[in-house]
């Protein structure tokens, strides 16, 4: 049975919902509502079909409405709707963790369940500090993030993140935090295909931070393997390898925020495998359940996990968790999502489609107002030159033109950001970039 509430688009009916990351007054004056989704497409309240070039919000990697996932959630809800994971459990949580661990790089075998990417990041930061305390190095409290990084909206994630507009209204944030510079230079990297050749040396800024602050005070470095919301910035060749080496040199934990790059976005189960660098901790969410149920996870290396298991057997090793950690419906969705990814060979389709995706994205070079194109896996950003004094204005206008033409893209500052479901076909790739081509040509 399909449940669609009777539509009432009056301002009064829309007013009670305080929407996230939304200009509420503008939206409620001209709402954009979706009432259904299947495969690569949304259906709007007006009955239009809109090609989803954002996988919802970087998360519907297997496409909308996968029946196996829907059935798993429905069946689980009728069998066991909820049980706490505090001092008890249910078999499906252990099975979900086992299936996830089978996808991770070697030695990354332990999964702590949370409910979102934001919770995953805050949990990972707490684990990192506690890990050092367990080893007798409780003085390691400093956390290192990176400019342009996005790590959710919890206080920990905001503190290590590097997007100023997200942080502005909520300070003071956590102390003992420093930031690496971002890895982007249009001068040296414009229109690079995949990982740019220039920029590995920027990892050496971690050495400078370590010397300024004393490396023995640093608990962890957290980066997105590919910066996502900050504008799709693939790491320069050799950059992540240098970060890994510096962290090893000083005993610092390396955390990869794979909320976006996890579950196939780069053609492998996790981006760390595609990029050839294994961190100590991975955060994930989004594609974990194909967006169908809120869920996140922290995947810890054996080294990290084992440090917590050295105390008395009857003691709680990590005094942390959430009411809905390992929720039965989320675990059912996570297992079904992995089944879908594997049975439909979706990660391989991402790897196959990435070449055409790259070619089509870079075909926009030379179009009006396009000053850069960045891509890796099935991710891309089209950088639009702003009008003087109107940052983001042209990109927002281009995004609106695309939507009216039946393609949903996201804007991030002066960029159009793309992250489609990994089931995308060649014709849909072509349509996305031809629609963007028409949009930028229509801009003033």
TAVEN-V72599 format. One record per pair of residues at least 12 apart in sequence whose ideal C-beta (glycine too) atoms are under 6 Angstrom apart, sorted by the first residue. I is the first residue (numbers start at 1). GAP is how many residues later the second one is. Records with the same first field share a line. If there is no record, write none. Layout:
I = GAP + GAP
//
This chain:
4 = 31
7 = 38
9 = 22
11 = 17
14 = 14
33 = 12
37 = 27
38 = 26 + 27
39 = 24
40 = 12 + 23 + 381 + 388
50 = 356 + 358
51 = 356
52 = 356
53 = 354 + 355 + 356 + 365 + 367 + 379
54 = 354 + 356 + 365
55 = 364 + 365 + 366
56 = 235
58 = 202 + 228 + 361
59 = 227 + 228 + 232
60 = 230 + 231 + 361
61 = 202 + 203 + 226 + 361
62 = 228 + 278 + 284
63 = 358 + 360
66 = 274
68 = 268 + 272
69 = 221 + 223 + 264 + 267 + 268
72 = 260 + 264
73 = 256 + 259 + 260
76 = 252 + 253 + 256
77 = 252
80 = 248
85 = 240 + 241
90 = 238
92 = 236 + 239
93 = 233 + 238
96 = 235 + 238 + 239
97 = 14
99 = 236 + 239
103 = 166
104 = 195
105 = 167 + 168 + 173
107 = 194 + 195
108 = 191 + 193
109 = 193
110 = 190 + 195
111 = 186 + 188
112 = 186
113 = 184 + 212 + 213
114 = 182 + 208
115 = 179 + 181 + 207 + 209
116 = 169 + 178 + 180
117 = 35 + 142 + 168 + 179
118 = 34 + 35 + 36 + 39
119 = 177
120 = 163 + 165 + 176 + 178
121 = 30 + 31 + 36 + 162
122 = 32 + 34 + 35
123 = 175
124 = 131 + 157 + 159 + 174
125 = 18 + 31
126 = 194
128 = 91 + 92 + 125
129 = 12 + 90
131 = 173 + 176
132 = 87
134 = 173 + 174
135 = 172
140 = 79
141 = 35 + 78
142 = 34 + 71 + 75 + 76
143 = 17 + 34 + 77
144 = 34 + 77
145 = 15 + 17 + 34 + 77
146 = 16 + 33 + 34 + 77
147 = 15 + 32 + 34 + 35
148 = 14 + 34 + 79 + 82
149 = 12 + 13 + 75
150 = 13 + 79 + 80
151 = 106
158 = 15
159 = 14 + 15 + 18
160 = 17 + 62
162 = 17
163 = 67
178 = 31
180 = 25
181 = 21 + 24
183 = 16 + 19 + 50 + 53
184 = 49
186 = 186
190 = 182
191 = 174 + 182
193 = 165
194 = 182
195 = 39 + 42
196 = 40
197 = 40
199 = 37 + 40
200 = 36 + 38 + 39 + 42
203 = 36 + 39 + 40
206 = 40
207 = 39
210 = 40
215 = 35
218 = 34
220 = 33 + 35
221 = 26 + 31 + 33
222 = 33
224 = 33
225 = 31 + 36 + 46 + 50
226 = 35 + 150
228 = 32
229 = 183
231 = 150 + 181 + 184
232 = 142 + 147 + 149 + 185
234 = 142
240 = 35 + 37
241 = 36
244 = 33
253 = 27
254 = 25 + 26
255 = 24 + 26
256 = 16 + 23 + 26
257 = 26
258 = 12 + 13 + 24 + 26
259 = 24 + 26 + 27
262 = 22 + 25
263 = 24
264 = 82 + 83 + 86 + 158
265 = 112
266 = 111
267 = 80 + 83 + 84 + 110
280 = 21 + 24
281 = 19
282 = 17
283 = 15
284 = 13
288 = 46
289 = 44 + 45 + 48
290 = 47
292 = 41
293 = 36 + 37 + 40
295 = 35
346 = 76
349 = 73
350 = 28 + 72
353 = 71
354 = 23
356 = 70 + 73
357 = 21 + 72
358 = 17
360 = 69 + 73
361 = 12 + 14 + 19
364 = 18
367 = 70 + 73
368 = 72 + 73
369 = 15 + 16 + 25 + 71 + 74
370 = 70
371 = 12 + 14
378 = 44
379 = 40
380 = 38
381 = 34 + 36
382 = 34
383 = 31 + 32
384 = 30
386 = 28
392 = 21 + 22
394 = 49
395 = 16 + 19 + 21
396 = 15
398 = 18 + 41 + 42
399 = 12
401 = 38 + 41
402 = 33 + 37
405 = 30
407 = 25 + 28
//
